Structure formats: structure tokens, C-alpha cells
Amino acid sequence: MSFCVDLEILYARSLPMAHGWLQKPPKPYVQVILPNRTISTPTALVRTDNPVWNHTLTARINVHKPPNLTVFLGKDQVPPV
């Protein structure tokens, strides 16, 4: 049996430069850890004072029951450990 996992990030924003970031504002980032793989969103943002980022994640996995999901909502992509 195949389950389809759809996650839609409706509205995420990075902080504008005026908020005291030394180099650049952090980028919204979402990562979903599934039983057999990890899917994540791109972190590309338009460079403006108020960038808004929308993205949809879709993953199809073959399992016998709906999986538990681990969702990471962060400001910047963190390298895997």
C-alpha cells in the first residue's frame, strides 16, 4: 500500500536585514524525516526587504500503515549529522 504525504508550507518569511543580522537574514527551511528517506524544501529566497517563501512538499512512500513524521521547522538548513 502506498501513502502520499503532502505538506504545504503556506507562509514563511525570513527576517529583514534591519533586524540586526550581521551578514544576512536566515532562510526559512523545512525538513520532513520519513521512515525511508528525508525530504526538504529549497532555501532559495528572493533578496528583498520582506521575502516571502511558499512551497509544497510531496512524497510517496510504500508502507503498510501511515508513518510517523518528524518535521523540522528552522531558520537555516542544518547539515545532517
N, CA, C and O atoms as CSV, one atom per row, in Angstrom:
chain,resi,resn,atom,element,x,y,z
A,1,MET,N,N,0.851,-1.172,0.000
A,1,MET,CA,C,0.000,0.000,0.000
A,1,MET,C,C,0.896,1.235,0.000
A,1,MET,O,O,1.961,1.250,0.618
A,2,SER,N,N,0.451,2.251,-0.694
A,2,SER,CA,C,1.249,3.469,-0.796
A,2,SER,C,C,0.501,4.635,-0.168
A,2,SER,O,O,-0.673,4.861,-0.465
A,3,PHE,N,N,1.170,5.361,0.684
A,3,PHE,CA,C,0.593,6.552,1.295
A,3,PHE,C,C,1.258,7.775,0.697
A,3,PHE,O,O,2.468,7.795,0.469
A,4,CYS,N,N,0.468,8.774,0.451
A,4,CYS,CA,C,1.005,10.021,-0.082
A,4,CYS,C,C,1.043,11.049,1.037
A,4,CYS,O,O,0.041,11.275,1.715
A,5,VAL,N,N,2.176,11.659,1.226
A,5,VAL,CA,C,2.350,12.670,2.257
A,5,VAL,C,C,2.450,14.023,1.569
A,5,VAL,O,O,3.378,14.262,0.797
A,6,ASP,N,N,1.512,14.895,1.842
A,6,ASP,CA,C,1.535,16.243,1.276
A,6,ASP,C,C,1.643,17.248,2.404
A,6,ASP,O,O,0.802,17.270,3.303
A,7,LEU,N,N,2.650,18.064,2.365
A,7,LEU,CA,C,2.817,19.137,3.334
A,7,LEU,C,C,2.915,20.438,2.567
A,7,LEU,O,O,3.726,20.565,1.649
A,8,GLU,N,N,2.115,21.378,2.930
A,8,GLU,CA,C,2.180,22.671,2.266
A,8,GLU,C,C,2.572,23.732,3.282
A,8,GLU,O,O,1.892,23.929,4.289
A,9,ILE,N,N,3.663,24.402,3.006
A,9,ILE,CA,C,4.113,25.494,3.852
A,9,ILE,C,C,3.460,26.742,3.285
A,9,ILE,O,O,3.877,27.256,2.248
A,10,LEU,N,N,2.438,27.221,3.970
A,10,LEU,CA,C,1.631,28.290,3.408
A,10,LEU,C,C,2.311,29.646,3.468
A,10,LEU,O,O,2.191,30.443,2.537
A,11,TYR,N,N,3.016,29.913,4.541
A,11,TYR,CA,C,3.540,31.260,4.683
A,11,TYR,C,C,4.744,31.224,5.599
A,11,TYR,O,O,4.609,30.954,6.793
A,12,ALA,N,N,5.893,31.485,5.070
A,12,ALA,CA,C,7.111,31.547,5.880
A,12,ALA,C,C,7.897,32.760,5.423
A,12,ALA,O,O,7.926,33.078,4.235
A,13,ARG,N,N,8.524,33.427,6.353
A,13,ARG,CA,C,9.258,34.627,5.992
A,13,ARG,C,C,10.629,34.603,6.647
A,13,ARG,O,O,10.822,34.029,7.718
A,14,SER,N,N,11.558,35.235,5.981
A,14,SER,CA,C,12.837,35.454,6.648
A,14,SER,C,C,12.797,36.839,7.276
A,14,SER,O,O,11.947,37.662,6.935
A,15,LEU,N,N,13.714,37.086,8.187
A,15,LEU,CA,C,13.746,38.395,8.836
A,15,LEU,C,C,14.478,39.392,7.951
A,15,LEU,O,O,15.496,39.044,7.353
A,16,PRO,N,N,13.990,40.617,7.852
A,16,PRO,CA,C,14.677,41.611,7.039
A,16,PRO,C,C,16.023,41.983,7.641
A,16,PRO,O,O,16.276,41.751,8.823
A,17,MET,N,N,16.874,42.557,6.818
A,17,MET,CA,C,18.227,42.918,7.238
A,17,MET,C,C,18.220,43.843,8.452
A,17,MET,O,O,19.168,43.822,9.236
A,18,ALA,N,N,17.198,44.637,8.623
A,18,ALA,CA,C,17.154,45.628,9.697
A,18,ALA,C,C,17.032,45.006,11.086
A,18,ALA,O,O,17.128,45.717,12.085
A,19,HIS,N,N,16.825,43.704,11.165
A,19,HIS,CA,C,16.633,43.069,12.468
A,19,HIS,C,C,17.933,42.703,13.160
A,19,HIS,O,O,17.918,41.911,14.102
A,20,GLY,N,N,19.051,43.252,12.723
A,20,GLY,CA,C,20.299,43.068,13.443
A,20,GLY,C,C,21.136,41.872,13.027
A,20,GLY,O,O,22.063,41.505,13.749
A,21,TRP,N,N,20.847,41.250,11.893
A,21,TRP,CA,C,21.675,40.133,11.447
A,21,TRP,C,C,22.971,40.687,10.895
A,21,TRP,O,O,22.958,41.662,10.143
A,22,LEU,N,N,24.087,40.082,11.258
A,22,LEU,CA,C,25.390,40.599,10.858
A,22,LEU,C,C,25.630,40.478,9.356
A,22,LEU,O,O,26.146,41.408,8.737
A,23,GLN,N,N,25.261,39.348,8.769
A,23,GLN,CA,C,25.569,39.146,7.361
A,23,GLN,C,C,24.317,39.123,6.497
A,23,GLN,O,O,24.209,39.896,5.545
A,24,LYS,N,N,23.382,38.260,6.810
A,24,LYS,CA,C,22.155,38.155,6.023
A,24,LYS,C,C,21.078,37.528,6.898
A,24,LYS,O,O,21.401,36.846,7.871
A,25,PRO,N,N,19.821,37.740,6.577
A,25,PRO,CA,C,18.756,37.133,7.376
A,25,PRO,C,C,18.725,35.618,7.172
A,25,PRO,O,O,19.129,35.135,6.115
A,26,PRO,N,N,18.254,34.865,8.163
A,26,PRO,CA,C,18.149,33.420,7.999
A,26,PRO,C,C,17.068,33.084,6.982
A,26,PRO,O,O,16.152,33.872,6.742
A,27,LYS,N,N,17.189,31.908,6.393
A,27,LYS,CA,C,16.227,31.467,5.385
A,27,LYS,C,C,15.280,30.443,6.000
A,27,LYS,O,O,15.730,29.549,6.716
A,28,PRO,N,N,13.982,30.552,5.739
A,28,PRO,CA,C,13.063,29.516,6.217
A,28,PRO,C,C,13.450,28.158,5.623
A,28,PRO,O,O,13.878,28.073,4.472
A,29,TYR,N,N,13.297,27.130,6.402
A,29,TYR,CA,C,13.712,25.801,5.968
A,29,TYR,C,C,12.827,24.766,6.646
A,29,TYR,O,O,12.552,24.867,7.842
A,30,VAL,N,N,12.383,23.777,5.891
A,30,VAL,CA,C,11.548,22.711,6.441
A,30,VAL,C,C,12.125,21.373,5.998
A,30,VAL,O,O,12.480,21.196,4.833
A,31,GLN,N,N,12.216,20.440,6.928
A,31,GLN,CA,C,12.712,19.105,6.626
A,31,GLN,C,C,11.752,18.095,7.239
A,31,GLN,O,O,11.345,18.239,8.392
A,32,VAL,N,N,11.388,17.067,6.465
A,32,VAL,CA,C,10.500,16.009,6.941
A,32,VAL,C,C,11.258,14.689,6.861
A,32,VAL,O,O,11.750,14.309,5.798
A,33,ILE,N,N,11.346,13.995,7.990
A,33,ILE,CA,C,12.057,12.722,8.038
A,33,ILE,C,C,11.019,11.606,7.980
A,33,ILE,O,O,10.217,11.443,8.901
A,34,LEU,N,N,11.040,10.844,6.899
A,34,LEU,CA,C,10.136,9.719,6.690
A,34,LEU,C,C,10.873,8.429,7.046
A,34,LEU,O,O,12.086,8.453,7.251
A,35,PRO,N,N,10.159,7.305,7.123
A,35,PRO,CA,C,10.831,6.058,7.501
A,35,PRO,C,C,11.991,5.677,6.579
A,35,PRO,O,O,12.986,5.121,7.045
A,36,ASN,N,N,11.880,5.965,5.288
A,36,ASN,CA,C,12.913,5.505,4.364
A,36,ASN,C,C,13.705,6.623,3.694
A,36,ASN,O,O,14.613,6.338,2.913
A,37,ARG,N,N,13.393,7.871,3.972
A,37,ARG,CA,C,14.156,8.971,3.374
A,37,ARG,C,C,13.779,10.287,4.026
A,37,ARG,O,O,12.821,10.372,4.795
A,38,THR,N,N,14.549,11.300,3.705
A,38,THR,CA,C,14.296,12.643,4.209
A,38,THR,C,C,14.021,13.552,3.025
A,38,THR,O,O,14.759,13.535,2.039
A,39,ILE,N,N,12.962,14.346,3.118
A,39,ILE,CA,C,12.688,15.328,2.074
A,39,ILE,C,C,12.772,16.706,2.705
A,39,ILE,O,O,12.463,16.884,3.884
A,40,SER,N,N,13.188,17.664,1.919
A,40,SER,CA,C,13.333,19.007,2.464
A,40,SER,C,C,13.041,20.033,1.385
A,40,SER,O,O,13.023,19.724,0.194
A,41,THR,N,N,12.816,21.239,1.822
A,41,THR,CA,C,12.494,22.326,0.910
A,41,THR,C,C,13.761,23.035,0.470
A,41,THR,O,O,14.771,23.010,1.172
A,42,PRO,N,N,13.707,23.660,-0.684
A,42,PRO,CA,C,14.837,24.504,-1.067
A,42,PRO,C,C,14.850,25.741,-0.180
A,42,PRO,O,O,13.827,26.120,0.389
A,43,THR,N,N,15.999,26.354,-0.069
A,43,THR,CA,C,16.098,27.526,0.793
A,43,THR,C,C,16.244,28.817,0.005
A,43,THR,O,O,16.487,29.871,0.592
A,44,ALA,N,N,16.101,28.755,-1.305
A,44,ALA,CA,C,16.281,29.959,-2.108
A,44,ALA,C,C,15.178,30.967,-1.821
A,44,ALA,O,O,13.997,30.621,-1.817
A,45,LEU,N,N,15.562,32.193,-1.587
A,45,LEU,CA,C,14.616,33.280,-1.355
A,45,LEU,C,C,14.986,34.466,-2.230
A,45,LEU,O,O,16.160,34.696,-2.521
A,46,VAL,N,N,14.001,35.196,-2.634
A,46,VAL,CA,C,14.259,36.431,-3.361
A,46,VAL,C,C,14.856,37.435,-2.386
A,46,VAL,O,O,14.363,37.578,-1.267
A,47,ARG,N,N,15.904,38.126,-2.793
A,47,ARG,CA,C,16.562,39.085,-1.904
A,47,ARG,C,C,15.798,40.409,-1.912
A,47,ARG,O,O,16.028,41.271,-2.760
A,48,THR,N,N,14.900,40.549,-0.964
A,48,THR,CA,C,14.168,41.796,-0.791
A,48,THR,C,C,14.143,42.100,0.697
A,48,THR,O,O,14.644,41.314,1.502
A,49,ASP,N,N,13.572,43.220,1.063
A,49,ASP,CA,C,13.472,43.551,2.481
A,49,ASP,C,C,12.461,42.677,3.211
A,49,ASP,O,O,12.515,42.558,4.435
A,50,ASN,N,N,11.547,42.069,2.480
A,50,ASN,CA,C,10.493,41.293,3.111
A,50,ASN,C,C,10.189,40.049,2.273
A,50,ASN,O,O,9.081,39.921,1.753
A,51,PRO,N,N,11.158,39.124,2.132
A,51,PRO,CA,C,10.914,37.968,1.274
A,51,PRO,C,C,9.892,37.012,1.878
A,51,PRO,O,O,9.903,36.756,3.082
A,52,VAL,N,N,9.025,36.497,1.048
A,52,VAL,CA,C,8.027,35.515,1.464
A,52,VAL,C,C,8.283,34.251,0.657
A,52,VAL,O,O,8.593,34.319,-0.532
A,53,TRP,N,N,8.155,33.114,1.296
A,53,TRP,CA,C,8.511,31.843,0.682
A,53,TRP,C,C,7.354,30.875,0.848
A,53,TRP,O,O,6.886,30.651,1.964
A,54,ASN,N,N,6.887,30.299,-0.252
A,54,ASN,CA,C,5.817,29.300,-0.225
A,54,ASN,C,C,6.316,28.051,-0.941
A,54,ASN,O,O,6.984,28.141,-1.972
A,55,HIS,N,N,5.995,26.908,-0.400
A,55,HIS,CA,C,6.476,25.681,-1.030
A,55,HIS,C,C,5.591,24.508,-0.613
A,55,HIS,O,O,5.024,24.508,0.480
A,56,THR,N,N,5.480,23.518,-1.483
A,56,THR,CA,C,4.741,22.300,-1.169
A,56,THR,C,C,5.689,21.112,-1.255
A,56,THR,O,O,6.448,20.992,-2.216
A,57,LEU,N,N,5.650,20.248,-0.274
A,57,LEU,CA,C,6.420,19.007,-0.289
A,57,LEU,C,C,5.462,17.860,-0.553
A,57,LEU,O,O,4.404,17.786,0.071
A,58,THR,N,N,5.811,16.968,-1.462
A,58,THR,CA,C,5.011,15.776,-1.694
A,58,THR,C,C,5.942,14.573,-1.724
A,58,THR,O,O,6.978,14.605,-2.387
A,59,ALA,N,N,5.585,13.533,-1.022
A,59,ALA,CA,C,6.396,12.316,-1.022
A,59,ALA,C,C,5.472,11.107,-1.050
A,59,ALA,O,O,4.466,11.080,-0.340
A,60,ARG,N,N,5.799,10.116,-1.855
A,60,ARG,CA,C,5.029,8.874,-1.889
A,60,ARG,C,C,5.920,7.767,-1.325
A,60,ARG,O,O,7.032,7.544,-1.804
A,61,ILE,N,N,5.423,7.091,-0.320
A,61,ILE,CA,C,6.209,6.043,0.319
A,61,ILE,C,C,5.372,4.772,0.384
A,61,ILE,O,O,4.147,4.837,0.487
A,62,ASN,N,N,6.018,3.635,0.324
A,62,ASN,CA,C,5.338,2.345,0.378
A,62,ASN,C,C,5.464,1.760,1.776
A,62,ASN,O,O,6.513,1.243,2.158
A,63,VAL,N,N,4.381,1.851,2.528
A,63,VAL,CA,C,4.337,1.304,3.881
A,63,VAL,C,C,2.956,0.702,4.117
A,63,VAL,O,O,2.025,0.949,3.350
A,64,HIS,N,N,2.826,-0.091,5.183
A,64,HIS,CA,C,1.557,-0.753,5.478
A,64,HIS,C,C,0.619,0.081,6.333
A,64,HIS,O,O,-0.577,-0.204,6.401
A,65,LYS,N,N,1.137,1.088,6.973
A,65,LYS,CA,C,0.298,1.966,7.785
A,65,LYS,C,C,0.856,3.383,7.680
A,65,LYS,O,O,2.022,3.559,7.329
A,66,PRO,N,N,0.055,4.378,7.974
A,66,PRO,CA,C,0.563,5.755,7.900
A,66,PRO,C,C,1.781,5.921,8.811
A,66,PRO,O,O,1.760,5.483,9.961
A,67,PRO,N,N,2.840,6.551,8.299
A,67,PRO,CA,C,4.070,6.664,9.091
A,67,PRO,C,C,4.017,7.803,10.092
A,67,PRO,O,O,3.212,8.727,9.973
A,68,ASN,N,N,4.890,7.716,11.076
A,68,ASN,CA,C,5.142,8.863,11.943
A,68,ASN,C,C,6.079,9.800,11.197
A,68,ASN,O,O,7.017,9.353,10.537
A,69,LEU,N,N,5.831,11.071,11.300
A,69,LEU,CA,C,6.665,12.050,10.617
A,69,LEU,C,C,7.436,12.869,11.635
A,69,LEU,O,O,6.900,13.246,12.677
A,70,THR,N,N,8.679,13.139,11.335
A,70,THR,CA,C,9.458,14.088,12.111
A,70,THR,C,C,9.623,15.321,11.240
A,70,THR,O,O,10.179,15.240,10.145
A,71,VAL,N,N,9.149,16.449,11.713
A,71,VAL,CA,C,9.188,17.677,10.920
A,71,VAL,C,C,10.095,18.682,11.610
A,71,VAL,O,O,9.934,18.969,12.796
A,72,PHE,N,N,11.049,19.212,10.856
A,72,PHE,CA,C,11.946,20.243,11.369
A,72,PHE,C,C,11.569,21.568,10.725
A,72,PHE,O,O,11.564,21.685,9.499
A,73,LEU,N,N,11.257,22.553,11.531
A,73,LEU,CA,C,10.984,23.901,11.040
A,73,LEU,C,C,12.102,24.784,11.566
A,73,LEU,O,O,12.216,24.990,12.774
A,74,GLY,N,N,12.911,25.296,10.683
A,74,GLY,CA,C,14.060,26.052,11.155
A,74,GLY,C,C,14.314,27.292,10.340
A,74,GLY,O,O,13.629,27.570,9.356
A,75,LYS,N,N,15.311,28.028,10.771
A,75,LYS,CA,C,15.670,29.263,10.087
A,75,LYS,C,C,16.700,29.021,9.005
A,75,LYS,O,O,16.694,29.716,7.989
A,76,ASP,N,N,17.562,28.078,9.188
A,76,ASP,CA,C,18.608,27.779,8.217
A,76,ASP,C,C,18.765,26.280,8.109
A,76,ASP,O,O,18.504,25.541,9.059
A,77,GLN,N,N,19.196,25.840,6.938
A,77,GLN,CA,C,19.434,24.420,6.757
A,77,GLN,C,C,20.606,23.993,7.627
A,77,GLN,O,O,21.646,24.650,7.664
A,78,VAL,N,N,20.419,22.885,8.322
A,78,VAL,CA,C,21.465,22.349,9.185
A,78,VAL,C,C,22.037,21.114,8.506
A,78,VAL,O,O,21.268,20.254,8.076
A,79,PRO,N,N,23.358,20.991,8.393
A,79,PRO,CA,C,23.926,19.791,7.767
A,79,PRO,C,C,23.517,18.541,8.533
A,79,PRO,O,O,23.424,18.579,9.760
A,80,PRO,N,N,23.271,17.431,7.834
A,80,PRO,CA,C,22.898,16.192,8.527
A,80,PRO,C,C,24.030,15.716,9.423
A,80,PRO,O,O,25.207,15.931,9.132
A,81,VAL,N,N,23.653,15.062,10.523
A,81,VAL,CA,C,24.661,14.530,11.452
A,81,VAL,C,C,24.734,13.025,11.352
A,81,VAL,O,O,25.524,12.397,12.056
